[in-house]
Amino acid sequence: MSSISQAFTEVKRLHFVPKSVRPLAQLDIPLSIGYGQTNSQPTTVKLMLEWLNAKPGQKVLDLGSGSGWTTALLGHIVGKSGTVYAVERIKELVEFGRRNCQQANVFNTEFFVAGPEYGLPAHAPFERILVSASANEFPHKLLDQLKVGGKIVVPVKGIIYEVTKSARGKLKTKEHHGFLFVPLIK
């Protein structure tokens, strides 16, 4: 079983959504977590985690962490020697995500309320960056927070970009079309 499959087995979506939508947690659909935000469709989350290809021991930025589900999944994947930095614009969701991760016994995570800049420059560089909301344009500032050899997975207007940063700063980009996300709030 892959580390992603194990993470999905260990980190139940059911515990990362409001009680009112828990009966729907097994369905492969996005679920409302309040504040106009969603817990993404599990198939989409799994694909994004596969494209991100996080490894044990890595330092990961989870931007738009919402209910903390992707943060907890990443925390499981990177293991005790790794750290996941979760950033969310909505204070109430930061607390919800933090509490959800603690209740799921995922303790290699740190939660932050988003500041005026995209990402978390004070804690950069990151080996992996996952963005879980759709940007209107590619957030180039996040590339400055990515280590050489690192990868970012980010949705922009219905396309999920998988971008790897090479030693010379060159970018290798793959595009995955046909996805919908809530907007990334600036």
C-alpha positions as CSV (number, residue, x, y, z in Angstrom):
1,M,0.0,0.0,0.0
2,S,1.4,3.4,-0.9
3,S,1.9,6.1,1.7
4,I,-0.9,8.1,0.1
5,S,-3.3,5.1,0.4
6,Q,-2.2,4.5,4.0
7,A,-2.8,8.2,4.8
8,F,-6.3,8.0,3.4
9,T,-6.9,4.8,5.5
10,E,-5.5,6.4,8.7
11,V,-6.8,10.0,8.3
12,K,-10.6,9.8,7.9
13,R,-12.3,12.6,6.1
14,L,-15.3,12.2,8.4
15,H,-13.3,13.8,11.3
16,F,-12.4,16.9,9.2
17,V,-15.9,18.1,8.2
18,P,-18.7,19.7,10.2
19,K,-21.1,17.3,11.9
20,S,-23.9,18.5,9.6
21,V,-22.2,17.0,6.5
22,R,-20.6,13.9,8.2
23,P,-23.2,11.6,6.7
24,L,-21.9,12.6,3.3
25,A,-18.2,12.2,4.1
26,Q,-17.9,8.8,2.3
27,L,-19.1,10.3,-1.0
28,D,-16.6,11.5,-3.6
29,I,-17.9,15.1,-3.7
30,P,-16.7,18.4,-2.2
31,L,-18.3,19.2,1.2
32,S,-19.0,22.6,2.7
33,I,-16.9,23.5,5.7
34,G,-18.5,26.9,6.1
35,Y,-17.2,30.4,5.3
36,G,-17.7,29.7,1.5
37,Q,-15.0,27.0,1.6
38,T,-15.0,23.3,0.9
39,N,-13.3,20.1,1.8
40,S,-12.3,18.9,-1.7
41,Q,-13.5,15.8,-3.5
42,P,-11.3,12.9,-2.3
43,T,-10.4,11.8,-5.8
44,T,-9.0,15.3,-6.5
45,V,-7.1,15.4,-3.2
46,K,-5.6,11.9,-3.9
47,L,-4.5,13.0,-7.5
48,M,-2.9,16.2,-6.1
49,L,-1.0,14.3,-3.4
50,E,0.2,11.8,-6.1
51,W,1.4,14.7,-8.2
52,L,3.0,16.4,-5.3
53,N,4.9,13.2,-4.4
54,A,5.8,14.3,-0.8
55,K,8.3,12.0,1.0
56,P,9.1,11.2,4.6
57,G,11.1,13.9,6.3
58,Q,10.1,16.7,3.9
59,K,9.0,20.3,4.8
60,V,5.7,21.0,3.2
61,L,3.5,24.1,2.8
62,D,-0.2,23.5,2.7
63,L,-1.8,26.7,1.4
64,G,-5.5,27.0,1.9
65,S,-5.6,24.3,4.6
66,G,-9.3,24.6,5.3
67,S,-10.5,21.9,7.7
68,G,-6.9,20.5,8.1
69,W,-7.7,17.3,6.1
70,T,-5.0,17.7,3.5
71,T,-2.6,18.9,6.3
72,A,-3.2,15.7,8.2
73,L,-2.8,13.6,5.1
74,L,0.5,15.3,4.3
75,G,1.5,15.0,8.0
76,H,1.0,11.3,7.8
77,I,2.9,11.0,4.5
78,V,6.0,13.1,5.6
79,G,6.0,11.3,9.0
80,K,7.5,12.3,12.3
81,S,10.7,13.6,10.7
82,G,8.8,15.9,8.4
83,T,6.7,19.1,9.1
84,V,3.6,20.5,7.4
85,Y,3.0,24.2,7.6
86,A,-0.7,24.9,7.1
87,V,-1.8,28.4,6.1
88,E,-5.4,29.5,5.9
89,R,-6.9,33.0,5.6
90,I,-10.0,32.4,7.7
91,K,-9.2,32.4,11.5
92,E,-12.0,30.1,12.4
93,L,-10.8,27.5,9.9
94,V,-7.3,27.7,11.2
95,E,-8.6,26.7,14.7
96,F,-10.9,24.1,13.2
97,G,-7.9,22.6,11.2
98,R,-5.6,22.7,14.2
99,R,-8.1,21.0,16.5
100,N,-8.9,18.4,13.8
101,C,-5.3,17.4,13.4
102,Q,-4.8,17.2,17.2
103,Q,-7.8,14.9,17.5
104,A,-6.5,12.8,14.7
105,N,-3.1,12.5,16.5
106,V,-1.2,14.3,13.8
107,F,1.3,16.5,15.6
108,N,3.9,17.3,13.0
109,T,1.8,20.3,11.7
110,E,1.9,24.0,12.4
111,F,-1.1,26.3,11.6
112,F,-0.9,29.9,10.6
113,V,-3.4,32.6,9.7
114,A,-2.4,33.9,6.3
115,G,-0.5,37.2,6.2
116,P,-0.4,39.8,3.4
117,E,1.9,37.6,1.2
118,Y,1.1,34.3,-0.4
119,G,2.6,31.4,1.4
120,L,4.8,31.6,4.5
121,P,8.1,33.2,3.4
122,A,9.4,33.3,7.0
123,H,9.5,29.5,7.1
124,A,10.7,29.0,3.5
125,P,12.1,27.2,1.7
126,F,9.8,24.2,1.3
127,E,10.4,21.0,-0.5
128,R,6.8,20.7,-1.5
129,I,3.9,23.2,-1.7
130,L,0.3,22.2,-2.1
131,V,-2.3,24.9,-2.9
132,S,-5.9,23.8,-2.3
133,A,-7.8,26.7,-3.8
134,S,-7.8,28.2,-7.3
135,A,-5.7,31.2,-8.0
136,N,-6.7,33.7,-10.7
137,E,-3.1,33.6,-12.0
138,F,-0.1,31.5,-11.2
139,P,1.3,32.6,-7.8
140,H,4.9,33.1,-8.9
141,K,5.9,34.4,-5.4
142,L,5.4,30.9,-4.2
143,L,8.3,29.7,-6.4
144,D,10.7,31.8,-4.3
145,Q,9.6,29.7,-1.3
146,L,10.3,26.4,-3.1
147,K,13.6,24.6,-2.6
148,V,15.7,23.6,-5.7
149,G,14.4,20.2,-6.6
150,G,11.1,21.0,-5.0
151,K,7.6,20.8,-6.4
152,I,4.4,22.9,-6.2
153,V,0.9,21.7,-7.1
154,V,-1.5,24.6,-7.7
155,P,-4.9,25.0,-9.4
156,V,-5.3,28.0,-11.6
157,K,-8.5,28.6,-13.5
158,G,-9.5,24.9,-13.9
159,I,-6.0,23.6,-14.5
160,I,-3.9,22.0,-11.9
161,Y,-0.2,22.9,-12.5
162,E,2.5,20.5,-11.3
163,V,5.8,22.5,-11.3
164,T,9.2,21.2,-10.4
165,K,12.1,23.6,-9.8
166,S,15.4,22.5,-11.2
167,A,18.9,23.2,-10.0
168,R,19.3,26.1,-12.4
169,G,16.0,27.6,-11.4
170,K,14.3,26.2,-14.6
171,L,10.7,25.1,-14.2
172,K,9.4,21.8,-15.5
173,T,5.6,22.1,-15.8
174,K,2.8,19.5,-16.3
175,E,-0.8,20.6,-16.7
176,H,-3.9,18.6,-15.5
177,H,-7.1,20.0,-16.9
178,G,-10.8,19.9,-15.9
179,F,-10.9,20.8,-12.2
180,L,-13.0,23.2,-10.1
181,F,-12.0,24.8,-6.8
182,V,-13.1,27.5,-4.5
183,P,-11.1,30.7,-5.1
184,L,-7.8,31.4,-3.4
185,I,-8.5,34.4,-1.2
186,K,-5.9,37.1,-1.3
